């Protein structure tokens, strides 16, 4: 999803009066791809009207992404390490 949001903003990308060149377009597009998903969703919603059903799904996707990125693996790190330790011991013993 994070890679798709800049594509949705593509037509609304340019400030008024800025000359459009391939180089400027590529740099601006690369800048959008570097943003976090939350910032991309916020910026998209400022530029275009997002239907409420889609906005709800995007919000939920962001919550799930943040859970996986920031909590899920950290909270299960002990389980992972115990499993890894057992696997290593099975090769040694």
KAPE-V276470 format. One record per helix or strand of 2 or more residues. SS is the DSSP state (alpha for helix, beta for strand). FROM is the first residue (numbers start at 1). TO is the last residue. If there is no record, write none. Layout:
ss=<SS SS>
from=<FROM FROM>
to=<TO TO>
//
This chain:
ss=<alpha alpha alpha alpha alpha>
from=<2 22 37 52 77>
to=<12 33 47 75 92>
//
